[in-house]
């Protein structure tokens, strides 16, 4: 049987999840500070679901690689929770954009995974495009660039979804995913930091 996982690759799989955790924390704080009772629970729940999905796959890969266990449910769980997770975050971001009056007129794989992957990809891109639009309106240029990079990484990963899962392809996917999530985390921090500075300016 061809070896498709290595310890280094399995450990690298935790990097994008940790980066997303950081970005998710800043987004949750951003929405919470806005006082939106509708957007906050959606962003919080969505972020938790995405984290569960991402870490479950990373944990499965690590356990499988070190031959400790093969808990297949952890491997497949991501497809069940990432889609609703990104969808909730997307809806939350749209609500935030509307609240700030900056959003107008914005409109080899198992067969069962294909529609979930499609919705997940669309929701993920929609989330980051909306956040990028907010960054554009607030003139946070670095955040715009960060979300743009993240979107390109999402598209790249979607294009590789049905590719052969060789060691080389997995390294490429993990590197792209890590870059995308680090960019996401950076953009989310900048949006949160912009709100924090604005709040300080209003109270001073």
Secondary structure, 3 states (H helix, E strand, C coil): CCCCCCHHHHHHHHHHHHHHHHHHHHHHHHHHHHCCCCHHHHHHHHHHHHHHHHHHHHHHHHHHHCCCCCCHHHHHHHHHHHHHHHHHHHHHHHHHHHHCCCCCCCCCCCHHHHHHHHHHHHHHHHHHHHHHHHHHHCCCHHHHHHHHHHHHHHHHHHHHCCCCCCHHHHHHHHHHHHHHHHHHHHHHHHHHHHHHHHHHHHHC
